[in-house]
């Protein structure tokens, strides 16, 4: 009782009654605990036994770190999903552009083909018109010769008219 040395004990009358009990006799016989034994007890508690095996650290920094890692992983997953969807959209848009280009090329080819057919038809009509015009000139000339009065003609003219009719 080092703390009470040099001081007056106020409960002397109680001590006289309790001094004879076995409980208080053992306290006087036990040596005071050493400082080293207290630290050894603390070291024994630090052992990670089976009871602390699955227990998460209660450290605030550790909890924050775990929370940040979870948020980062969820953000990474979201970013990956966004990248995949953007790649898919890009592929679809490229496919649509390719289909549109093919469609335009087919339409252009069809227009050129139709235009070529129209030009061919126009050329054919022009050729027929030129042929008809030449035929009509020829017929007009023959009609003119045929409708001439042969009586008024001199012999050389008459001969030429007959030559034109025969040929």
Rosetta silent file (secondary structure, phi, psi, omega in degrees, C-alpha in Angstrom):
SEQUENCE: XXXXXXXXXXXXXXXXXXXXXXXXXXXXXXXXXXXXXXXXXXXXXXXXXXXXXXXXXXXXXXXXXXXXXXXXXXXXXXXXXXXXXXXXXXXXXXXXXXXXXXXXXXXXXXXXXXXXXXXXXXXXXXXXXXXXXXXXXXXXXXXXXXXXXXXXXXXXXXXXXXXXXXX
SCORE:     score description
SCORE:     0.000 S_00000001
   1 L     0.000   66.907 -175.518    0.000    0.000    0.000 S_00000001
   2 H   -69.052  -32.784 -177.812    2.516    2.477   -1.192 S_00000001
   3 H   -68.388  -26.305 -176.377   -0.039    5.144   -1.960 S_00000001
   4 H   -96.408    4.247  179.546   -1.178    5.267    1.649 S_00000001
   5 L   -65.731  134.929  177.680    2.277    5.540    3.206 S_00000001
   6 L    80.925    6.430 -179.859    2.643    8.499    5.449 S_00000001
   7 L  -117.601  156.618  179.470   -1.066    9.090    5.622 S_00000001
   8 L   -82.916  130.899  179.450   -3.507    8.427    8.392 S_00000001
   9 L   -87.196  119.301 -172.684   -5.872    5.461    7.769 S_00000001
  10 L   -84.124  -21.710 -175.801   -9.387    6.596    8.596 S_00000001
  11 L  -104.780   44.191 -178.310  -11.112    3.210    8.575 S_00000001
  12 H   -61.916  -37.520 -178.853   -8.997    1.575   11.271 S_00000001
  13 H   -66.057  -33.416  177.903  -12.027    0.170   13.076 S_00000001
  14 H   -73.949  -37.185 -177.855  -13.135   -1.686    9.893 S_00000001
  15 H   -65.316  -34.982  179.541   -9.648   -3.024    9.284 S_00000001
  16 H   -64.423  -33.531  178.963   -9.519   -4.594   12.698 S_00000001
  17 H   -78.057  -40.579 -173.879  -12.643   -6.638   11.869 S_00000001
  18 H   -84.639  -15.818 -174.502  -11.647   -7.628    8.322 S_00000001
  19 L   -63.293  -27.235 -176.450   -8.007   -8.336    9.018 S_00000001
  20 L   -87.272   -9.403  179.078   -8.786  -11.796   10.281 S_00000001
  21 L   -74.201  149.201 -176.831  -10.728  -12.902    7.124 S_00000001
  22 H   -66.955  -33.229 -179.236   -8.922  -15.215    4.669 S_00000001
  23 H   -57.867  -44.658 -174.949   -9.576  -12.968    1.708 S_00000001
  24 H   -81.513  -19.599  177.042   -7.534  -10.161    3.126 S_00000001
  25 H   -70.256  -39.328 -178.829   -4.783  -12.457    4.365 S_00000001
  26 H   -65.637  -32.976 -179.735   -4.072  -13.594    0.779 S_00000001
  27 H   -64.633  -40.512 -179.010   -3.654  -10.015   -0.436 S_00000001
  28 H   -70.569  -28.547 -177.241   -0.882   -9.362    2.034 S_00000001
  29 H   -81.655  -30.030 -178.415    0.936  -12.586    1.058 S_00000001
  30 L   -73.331  136.923  175.572    0.875  -12.025   -2.756 S_00000001
  31 L   -74.840  152.217  178.725    3.713   -9.982   -4.169 S_00000001
  32 L   -64.998  148.255 -178.528    2.674   -6.917   -6.186 S_00000001
  33 L   -66.570  145.250  179.943    2.485   -7.520   -9.987 S_00000001
  34 L   -87.530  157.111 -179.114    5.529   -6.617  -12.020 S_00000001
  35 H   -66.549  -37.170 -178.822    5.412   -4.225  -14.927 S_00000001
  36 H   -63.170  -34.538 -179.082    6.756   -6.786  -17.363 S_00000001
  37 H   -69.040  -31.714  177.852    3.921   -9.168  -16.695 S_00000001
  38 H   -66.719  -41.470  179.897    1.390   -6.520  -17.646 S_00000001
  39 H   -69.430  -33.360  177.884    3.032   -5.966  -21.027 S_00000001
  40 H   -64.246  -36.369  178.942    3.190   -9.710  -21.644 S_00000001
  41 H   -65.636  -39.408  178.699   -0.550   -9.937  -21.150 S_00000001
  42 H   -64.597  -38.979  179.959   -1.078   -7.210  -23.723 S_00000001
  43 H   -65.257  -35.760  179.274    1.128   -9.032  -26.219 S_00000001
  44 H   -65.249  -33.886 -179.404   -0.902  -12.208  -25.794 S_00000001
  45 H   -72.344  -24.064 -178.343   -4.095  -10.350  -26.687 S_00000001
  46 H   -75.052  -14.829  179.869   -2.567   -9.063  -29.927 S_00000001
  47 L   -61.032  132.395  177.519   -2.269  -12.570  -31.355 S_00000001
  48 L   -82.062   94.123  179.800   -4.667  -13.002  -34.230 S_00000001
  49 L   -87.778 -173.509 -179.237   -6.470  -16.083  -33.057 S_00000001
  50 H   -64.475  -24.181 -178.862   -9.447  -17.790  -34.625 S_00000001
  51 H   -73.888  -25.267 -179.203  -11.843  -15.311  -33.037 S_00000001
  52 H  -103.528    9.105 -173.291  -10.298  -12.349  -34.896 S_00000001
  53 L   -64.330  -47.039 -177.187   -9.710  -14.177  -38.136 S_00000001
  54 L  -101.704    9.801 -178.349  -12.719  -12.831  -40.107 S_00000001
  55 L   -82.304  125.674  179.029  -13.148   -9.628  -38.190 S_00000001
  56 L   -72.028  153.940  177.741  -12.564   -6.540  -40.368 S_00000001
  57 L   -66.477  138.327 -179.963  -10.208   -3.867  -39.131 S_00000001
  58 L   -90.242   11.419 -178.904  -12.022   -1.129  -37.315 S_00000001
  59 L   -68.357  134.149 -178.959   -9.519    1.378  -38.518 S_00000001
  60 H   -63.790  -39.760 -179.672  -11.178    4.405  -40.060 S_00000001
  61 H   -65.080  -39.238 -179.696   -8.545    4.624  -42.787 S_00000001
  62 H   -65.195  -42.334  178.857   -9.012    0.985  -43.703 S_00000001
  63 H   -63.285  -42.911  178.566  -12.762    1.414  -43.983 S_00000001
  64 H   -62.823  -41.574 -179.840  -12.305    4.511  -46.142 S_00000001
  65 H   -63.319  -44.068  178.307   -9.808    2.670  -48.316 S_00000001
  66 H   -62.321  -41.426 -179.842  -12.197   -0.256  -48.793 S_00000001
  67 H   -63.513  -44.249  179.300  -15.024    2.151  -49.605 S_00000001
  68 H   -64.123  -39.850  178.702  -12.888    3.990  -52.175 S_00000001
  69 H   -64.212  -40.664  177.922  -11.806    0.705  -53.770 S_00000001
  70 H   -64.443  -43.599  178.401  -15.427   -0.421  -54.075 S_00000001
  71 H   -63.070  -42.424 -179.555  -16.415    2.915  -55.609 S_00000001
  72 H   -64.287  -41.667  179.974  -13.449    2.772  -57.986 S_00000001
  73 H   -66.867  -38.697  178.167  -14.293   -0.767  -59.065 S_00000001
  74 H   -67.120  -37.680  177.201  -17.944    0.163  -59.636 S_00000001
  75 H   -65.482  -40.737  177.900  -16.830    3.218  -61.629 S_00000001
  76 H   -60.994  -42.576  179.237  -14.464    1.042  -63.676 S_00000001
  77 H   -63.205  -41.956  179.135  -17.310   -1.356  -64.415 S_00000001
  78 H   -64.592  -42.280  179.729  -19.563    1.528  -65.435 S_00000001
  79 H   -64.456  -43.002  177.887  -16.844    3.006  -67.655 S_00000001
  80 H   -60.133  -42.622  178.929  -16.219   -0.398  -69.249 S_00000001
  81 H   -63.374  -40.819  179.353  -19.946   -0.762  -69.914 S_00000001
  82 H   -65.504  -41.433  179.684  -20.051    2.733  -71.444 S_00000001
  83 H   -63.609  -43.551  179.091  -17.017    1.987  -73.638 S_00000001
  84 H   -63.163  -42.465  179.960  -18.583   -1.266  -74.834 S_00000001
  85 H   -67.200  -37.624  178.713  -21.886    0.449  -75.603 S_00000001
  86 H   -67.693  -37.582  176.449  -20.121    3.272  -77.456 S_00000001
  87 H   -63.944  -41.060  178.599  -18.132    0.729  -79.492 S_00000001
  88 H   -63.330  -43.607  178.312  -21.355   -1.102  -80.302 S_00000001
  89 H   -62.632  -40.995  179.435  -23.020    2.174  -81.334 S_00000001
  90 H   -63.008  -44.630  178.163  -20.000    3.029  -83.495 S_00000001
  91 H   -61.653  -42.317  179.225  -20.129   -0.360  -85.214 S_00000001
  92 H   -64.442  -42.751 -179.489  -23.856    0.024  -85.834 S_00000001
  93 H   -65.630  -39.152  177.042  -23.424    3.540  -87.229 S_00000001
  94 H   -64.507  -39.107  178.364  -20.605    2.368  -89.522 S_00000001
  95 H   -64.212  -42.671  179.219  -22.772   -0.510  -90.691 S_00000001
  96 H   -64.686  -42.329  178.430  -25.673    1.861  -91.385 S_00000001
  97 H   -61.605  -40.991  179.595  -23.361    4.247  -93.265 S_00000001
  98 H   -63.838  -43.714  178.356  -22.060    1.362  -95.354 S_00000001
  99 H   -62.334  -41.674  178.439  -25.600    0.223  -96.162 S_00000001
 100 H   -63.554  -41.326  179.452  -26.577    3.792  -97.124 S_00000001
 101 H   -63.694  -42.080  177.727  -23.517    4.111  -99.368 S_00000001
 102 H   -63.823  -40.754  179.674  -24.362    0.810 -101.076 S_00000001
 103 H   -63.942  -43.469  178.465  -27.975    1.904 -101.507 S_00000001
 104 H   -62.885  -41.046  179.824  -26.889    5.238 -103.007 S_00000001
 105 H   -63.343  -42.024  178.084  -24.505    3.454 -105.373 S_00000001
 106 H   -63.720  -42.772  178.976  -27.296    1.111 -106.506 S_00000001
 107 H   -63.201  -42.297  179.658  -29.672    4.050 -107.015 S_00000001
 108 H   -64.007  -43.288  178.026  -27.017    5.952 -108.961 S_00000001
 109 H   -61.637  -41.995  178.962  -26.320    2.896 -111.110 S_00000001
 110 H   -62.681  -44.062  178.721  -30.053    2.461 -111.699 S_00000001
 111 H   -62.435  -43.770  178.657  -30.387    6.139 -112.682 S_00000001
 112 H   -63.220  -39.899  178.977  -27.419    5.883 -115.051 S_00000001
 113 H   -63.749  -46.115  178.743  -28.864    2.711 -116.530 S_00000001
 114 H   -63.531  -40.984  179.304  -32.280    4.331 -117.022 S_00000001
 115 H   -64.484  -40.418  176.827  -30.648    7.445 -118.470 S_00000001
 116 H   -62.608  -41.816  177.716  -28.633    5.282 -120.860 S_00000001
 117 H   -64.005  -41.101  178.098  -31.799    3.486 -121.925 S_00000001
 118 H   -63.995  -43.966  179.458  -33.558    6.830 -122.472 S_00000001
 119 H   -62.727  -40.305  177.608  -30.626    8.163 -124.480 S_00000001
 120 H   -62.366  -42.391  179.132  -30.617    4.979 -126.538 S_00000001
 121 H   -64.992  -40.867  179.246  -34.355    5.320 -127.156 S_00000001
 122 H   -63.787  -44.876  179.068  -33.918    8.982 -128.114 S_00000001
 123 H   -62.281  -39.252  178.760  -31.088    8.120 -130.532 S_00000001
 124 H   -64.217  -42.676  177.977  -33.220    5.366 -132.007 S_00000001
 125 H   -64.649  -40.483  178.381  -36.107    7.789 -132.497 S_00000001
 126 H   -61.950  -42.844 -179.763  -33.767   10.345 -134.085 S_00000001
 127 H   -63.294  -42.842  178.063  -32.429    7.714 -136.445 S_00000001
 128 H   -64.179  -39.969  179.728  -35.989    6.690 -137.385 S_00000001
 129 H   -64.172  -42.485  178.708  -36.946   10.342 -137.818 S_00000001
 130 H   -64.613  -40.247  178.483  -33.936   10.952 -140.069 S_00000001
 131 H   -65.159  -43.332  178.092  -34.784    7.816 -142.040 S_00000001
 132 H   -63.219  -39.310  179.513  -38.424    8.870 -142.322 S_00000001
 133 H   -64.463  -44.049  179.226  -37.342   12.342 -143.426 S_00000001
 134 H   -64.190  -40.537  178.175  -35.067   10.901 -146.098 S_00000001
 135 H   -63.806  -42.414 -179.033  -37.863    8.566 -147.215 S_00000001
 136 H   -66.123  -37.907  176.447  -40.347   11.410 -147.360 S_00000001
 137 H   -62.791  -44.200 -179.611  -37.914   13.506 -149.446 S_00000001
 138 H   -63.302  -44.372  178.475  -37.414   10.601 -151.780 S_00000001
 139 H   -64.637  -39.776  178.831  -41.154    9.991 -152.059 S_00000001
 140 H   -63.123  -41.315  179.492  -41.796   13.686 -152.626 S_00000001
 141 H   -66.406  -42.576  178.610  -39.241   13.743 -155.415 S_00000001
 142 H   -64.785  -41.444  177.984  -40.695   10.616 -156.989 S_00000001
 143 H   -62.542  -38.815  179.455  -44.203   12.035 -156.728 S_00000001
 144 H   -63.134  -44.323 -179.308  -43.017   15.229 -158.332 S_00000001
 145 H   -66.264  -42.452 -176.923  -41.471   13.307 -161.193 S_00000001
 146 H   -69.297  -32.493 -177.468  -44.497   11.085 -161.561 S_00000001
 147 L   -86.334    0.556  178.548  -46.933   13.931 -161.500 S_00000001
 148 L   -71.684  149.573  177.115  -45.129   15.889 -164.216 S_00000001
 149 L   -82.667  120.320 -176.406  -46.792   16.270 -167.543 S_00000001
 150 L   -82.435  -16.103 -177.980  -44.803   14.227 -170.039 S_00000001
 151 L   -71.442  -33.569 -177.643  -46.326   15.819 -173.098 S_00000001
 152 L   -80.863   -6.119 -172.987  -44.642   19.153 -172.603 S_00000001
 153 L   -85.507  148.269  171.526  -41.236   17.646 -172.211 S_00000001
 154 L   -78.485  168.300 -178.317  -38.555   17.491 -174.765 S_00000001
 155 H   -61.084  -45.261 -179.273  -37.088   14.195 -175.543 S_00000001
 156 H   -63.288  -37.065  178.804  -33.972   14.542 -173.356 S_00000001
 157 H   -69.023  -40.161 -179.434  -36.106   15.621 -170.414 S_00000001
 158 H   -61.328  -40.316  179.535  -38.576   12.899 -171.178 S_00000001
 159 H   -66.092  -37.728 -179.937  -35.819   10.357 -171.181 S_00000001
 160 H   -69.635  -35.970  179.928  -34.527   11.538 -167.818 S_00000001
 161 H   -65.293  -42.149  179.324  -37.964   11.332 -166.299 S_00000001
 162 H   -67.524  -33.349  178.089  -38.309    7.772 -167.497 S_00000001
 163 H   -65.841  -40.463  179.514  -34.895    6.946 -166.147 S_00000001
 164 H   -65.125  -34.695 -179.620  -35.869    8.346 -162.710 S_00000001
 165 H   -71.865  -37.952 -177.277  -39.020    6.255 -162.669 S_00000001
 166 H   -70.705  -36.769 -176.829  -37.254    3.077 -163.501 S_00000001
 167 L   -86.330    0.000    0.000  -34.605    3.442 -160.917 S_00000001
